[in-house]
Amino acid sequence: MLRSFLRASAFALAVCFLISGCGSSNVVPVSGTLTYKGKPVTNAVVNFMPETGRPSSAETDQNGQFTLLYDPQINGAQIGKHRVFVTHNTAADQNLPGAIPGEAPKLSLESKEFFSKYGNEKSTVEVVIDKARPDLKLEWD
C-alpha cells in the first residue's frame, strides 16, 4: 500500500514538473544596467513581464545595476519574450545621500527626466531572454 502511494506521488510530481511547468528549469539568471542618456538610473524598479508565466523584477542600485528576482529563492527571468517597463522606487529615495525625511529627494536631472518620460507601465521595451544574461544593457536614450 505504501509503495503504491509513493509511486503515485512520484508520478504526480513528475507530471506537475514536466507538463504544467511547475519547475523553474526555464528560468535563467539575468542582471544588467539601466541607463538614460549614458548615465545610470537609480532608485528604479525594473519589471519583466513574460507573455505567459510569472514576472521578474529588480531594484537598481546607485550605479543603475540590477539582478532580476524570479521568486524569493530564484534569481532570473523566464526564457522568452518580455515586455519591460520601469517605475520609480520612491521608497529607495529616502536612502539617497543627504536625503532629509519628509522632504523631496534630490534626484539627478537625468533621473528626474527619465521618470517623467518613461517611469510608468505604458512606456515599454521588448526584450527576449534566450539564455543567461549577466550583462543586459537597458538603455533608454
N, C-alpha and C positions, 0 to 999 in steps of 0.2 A: 504494500500500500504506500509506504513512504517513498519507495523507489519510483512508483508511478507519479506521485505528486512532484518529486524532484524533476523527473523528465518533463512533465507538463509545464512546470515553472521555467525550466531552462528553454524549452521551445517557445513559450510566450515571450520571454525576454529577448530571444534571438529575433523573433518576428517583429517585435517593437523596434529594435535597433535597425534591422535591415529594411523593413517596409515603410514604417511611418516616420523614420528619421529621428528617432529619439536620441541618437548619439550625436556627438559633435565632430564626427570624422570629416565633415565638410567645412570645418572652421579652421582658418589659418591665422597665424599671427600677423597683425597689421599695426604699424606705427609710422609716424612721419612728422611733417612740419606744416603748419598753416601760416601762409604769408599773404600780405596785401601790399602791393607796390614794393615788393622786395623786403619788407620789414615783418618781423614776427607778429602774429595776432595773439595777444594774451587774453586770459580770462574768457575763453570761448568754450562752448560745448560743441563738439563735432559729432554729428548724428549720421550714421549709415543705415539706411532703410532698404533692405533687400526686397526684391519683387515678391517673394514669399518667405516666411520664416521670421525669426527673431532679429530685431535690430541690434546694432552695437553702437557704443558711444564712448567719448573720452573728453577730458578737460585738457586744454592747452596749458603749458607752463609759461614761465617768463620768456622762454625762447621760442614759443609757438609750437613746441613739440608735444606730441600726444601718443598714447598707446591705447588702441581700442579695447574695450571690455565687452565680451560677448555675454557673460554672466559673472556672478561674483567669483567663480573659481577659474574661468577660462578667458584668457586674453585673445582678441582677434575678431574676425568677422567671417560670415559665411562666404563660401565661394559663390560667385555670380555677380549679377548687375545690381548696383545700389544707387539710390537717389541720396545725395549727400547735401545736408544743409547745416548751417552753423547758427547758434544762438549765443547771446551774451550771457555769461555766467556772473550775474550781479553779486551773488554771494561771495565769489572769489575777489571781488573788488575791494572788500574790506581788508584783504591781506596784502594789498599793494603797499610798497614802501611809502611811508608818510601819510597813509590813509588815516583820517580822523573819523571816529564813529559818529554817525548821524549826518556827515557831510558827503556831498557827491565826490566820488573818487576822481583823481586826475589821470585819465587815460591819455595815451599818446594821441596826437592828431590823427594818425593813420588808423588807430583802433576805433576812435570815435567815428571817423568817416566810414570805415568798413562796416561797423554795426548799424549805422544809419542806412546804408545802402543794401547790405546783404544779410544782416543779422536776423533772419526770420525763416520760416518754413517754406515761403514762396520762392526764395532765391536758392536754387539748387543746381548742382552739377551731377553728372553721371560718372560713376567710377565702376569699373569691372575688376573684381578681385578673382584672380585665377590661380594664384599661388601665394605663398607667404610674401608679405611686402614690408620689409623692415625700414624702408626709406621713401615712403609715399609722400609726394610733394603736392599739397593742395595750395595752388597759387591763384588768388583772386586778384587780378591786376587790371 
